[in-house]
Amino acid sequence: MQHPQITPRFAPELTPSVEELEKQERHLVFRQFTYDDAWALGSLLVEMARERQAPVAIDIHRAGQQLFHAALPGSTPDNDAWITRKRRVVERYGSASYLVGARFRAKGTTFEESSRLDPDEYAAHGGSFPIAVENVGVIGSVTVSGLPQLEDHRFVVEALEKFLEL
């Protein structure tokens, strides 16, 4: 009996290209982003995580201020440390943490090897996405930690798509 092929964790056909990731950022832009928006987006992420029983921590920052934080069952203090490191990448580069890592990989290197940034302070792993406002630019980030990095990224993107459609 033959066993089905196990899909590699980062199979090229499943991993989004730099172009696809950049398109997500161009598409997922707010007209404004208020305290109430942070609460509503954070609440949507919590609802989605509860439905999936996802062991995640969720964070929303704007202009250096934490506007929302939630830790769901199964998450740990390590998830908060990952959130901080991924958020710093968004703050420094103005792009999703997964996209930043993908850009380094596309150049044949890694963020850790080539960014010259302390990996204890910065992590270009999926899960932190910029909050960009039309005619303003990046003002903050929404970050999830607890799933494999591509799943963290996709989870945030899915929530942003739902939120911006409302």
C-alpha positions as CSV (number, residue, x, y, z in Angstrom):
1,M,0.0,0.0,0.0
2,Q,1.3,3.4,-0.9
3,H,1.3,6.2,1.6
4,P,0.3,9.7,0.5
5,Q,3.1,12.2,0.1
6,I,3.5,14.4,3.1
7,T,3.5,18.1,2.1
8,P,6.7,19.9,3.1
9,R,6.2,22.7,5.6
10,F,7.2,25.4,3.1
11,A,6.2,23.8,-0.2
12,P,6.8,26.4,-3.0
13,E,3.3,25.9,-4.4
14,L,1.9,26.8,-0.9
15,T,4.2,29.6,0.0
16,P,3.1,33.0,-1.3
17,S,5.5,34.9,-3.5
18,V,6.9,38.3,-2.6
19,E,4.6,39.8,-5.2
20,E,1.5,38.1,-3.6
21,L,2.6,39.4,-0.2
22,E,3.1,42.9,-1.5
23,K,-0.3,42.8,-3.2
24,Q,-1.9,41.9,0.2
25,E,-0.3,45.1,1.7
26,R,-1.6,47.3,-1.1
27,H,-5.1,45.9,-0.7
28,L,-5.4,45.8,3.1
29,V,-5.4,49.5,3.8
30,F,-7.7,51.4,6.3
31,R,-9.5,54.7,5.7
32,Q,-8.9,55.4,9.4
33,F,-7.9,53.4,12.4
34,T,-9.4,54.4,15.7
35,Y,-9.4,52.9,19.2
36,D,-12.8,51.4,18.4
37,D,-11.4,49.8,15.2
38,A,-8.6,48.2,17.3
39,W,-11.2,46.8,19.7
40,A,-13.4,45.5,16.8
41,L,-10.5,44.0,14.9
42,G,-9.0,42.4,18.0
43,S,-12.5,41.0,19.0
44,L,-12.8,39.5,15.5
45,L,-9.4,37.8,15.8
46,V,-10.4,36.4,19.2
47,E,-13.7,35.1,17.8
48,M,-11.9,33.5,14.8
49,A,-9.3,31.9,17.1
50,R,-11.9,30.6,19.5
51,E,-13.9,29.0,16.6
52,R,-10.7,27.2,15.5
53,Q,-9.4,26.6,19.1
54,A,-6.2,28.3,18.0
55,P,-3.7,28.7,20.9
56,V,-2.7,32.2,20.0
57,A,-1.9,35.6,21.5
58,I,-3.2,38.7,19.7
59,D,-1.8,42.2,19.8
60,I,-2.7,45.5,18.1
61,H,-0.4,48.5,18.4
62,R,-0.8,52.0,17.1
63,A,1.9,54.7,17.3
64,G,3.8,52.9,20.1
65,Q,0.6,52.2,22.2
66,Q,-0.9,48.8,22.8
67,L,-4.6,49.1,22.0
68,F,-5.5,45.5,22.2
69,H,-4.1,42.3,23.7
70,A,-5.6,38.8,24.2
71,A,-4.1,35.5,25.1
72,L,-6.2,32.4,24.4
73,P,-5.9,29.0,26.0
74,G,-2.8,27.2,24.9
75,S,-0.8,30.4,24.3
76,T,2.3,31.0,26.5
77,P,4.5,34.0,27.5
78,D,6.8,33.0,24.6
79,N,4.0,34.1,22.3
80,D,4.2,37.6,23.8
81,A,7.9,37.6,23.2
82,W,7.4,36.6,19.5
83,I,4.8,39.3,19.1
84,T,7.2,41.9,20.3
85,R,10.0,40.7,18.0
86,K,7.7,40.4,14.9
87,R,6.1,43.8,15.6
88,R,9.5,45.4,15.7
89,V,10.1,44.2,12.2
90,V,6.9,45.8,11.0
91,E,7.8,49.1,12.8
92,R,11.3,49.1,11.3
93,Y,10.5,48.0,7.7
94,G,6.9,49.2,7.3
95,S,6.0,45.8,5.9
96,A,4.6,42.5,7.1
97,S,7.0,40.4,9.1
98,Y,6.5,37.5,6.8
99,L,7.1,39.7,3.7
100,V,10.4,41.0,5.2
101,G,11.6,37.4,5.7
102,A,10.4,36.5,2.2
103,R,12.4,39.3,0.6
104,F,15.6,38.1,2.3
105,R,14.9,34.5,1.2
106,A,14.3,35.7,-2.4
107,K,17.9,37.2,-2.3
108,G,19.2,33.8,-1.3
109,T,19.9,34.7,2.4
110,T,18.0,35.0,5.6
111,F,16.9,37.9,7.8
112,E,19.0,36.6,10.6
113,E,22.1,36.3,8.4
114,S,21.8,39.6,6.6
115,S,19.7,42.2,8.4
116,R,22.4,43.0,11.0
117,L,19.7,43.2,13.6
118,D,19.7,41.3,16.9
119,P,17.5,38.2,16.5
120,D,16.6,38.5,20.2
121,E,14.9,41.8,19.3
122,Y,13.6,41.2,15.8
123,A,12.0,38.3,14.1
124,A,11.0,38.3,10.4
125,H,8.5,35.4,10.9
126,G,4.9,35.5,9.8
127,G,2.2,37.0,12.0
128,S,2.7,40.7,12.2
129,F,1.0,42.9,9.5
130,P,1.1,46.7,9.2
131,I,-1.9,48.8,9.9
132,A,-1.7,51.3,7.0
133,V,-4.1,54.2,6.6
134,E,-4.9,55.8,3.2
135,N,-2.8,58.9,2.5
136,V,-1.0,58.4,5.8
137,G,1.0,55.2,5.7
138,V,1.9,52.6,8.3
139,I,0.7,53.7,11.8
140,G,0.8,50.4,13.7
141,S,0.5,46.6,13.5
142,V,-1.7,43.7,14.2
143,T,0.2,40.6,15.3
144,V,-0.7,37.0,16.1
145,S,1.6,34.3,17.6
146,G,1.0,30.7,18.3
147,L,0.7,28.9,15.0
148,P,3.4,28.1,12.4
149,Q,4.5,31.3,10.9
150,L,2.7,31.1,7.5
151,E,-0.5,30.2,9.4
152,D,0.0,33.2,11.7
153,H,0.4,35.4,8.6
154,R,-2.7,33.9,6.8
155,F,-4.8,34.2,10.0
156,V,-4.1,37.9,10.3
157,V,-4.7,38.5,6.6
158,E,-8.0,36.6,6.7
159,A,-9.1,38.8,9.6
160,L,-8.1,42.0,7.9
161,E,-10.0,41.0,4.8
162,K,-13.1,40.2,6.8
163,F,-12.8,43.4,8.8
164,L,-12.2,45.7,5.8
165,E,-15.2,44.2,4.0
166,L,-17.6,45.1,6.8
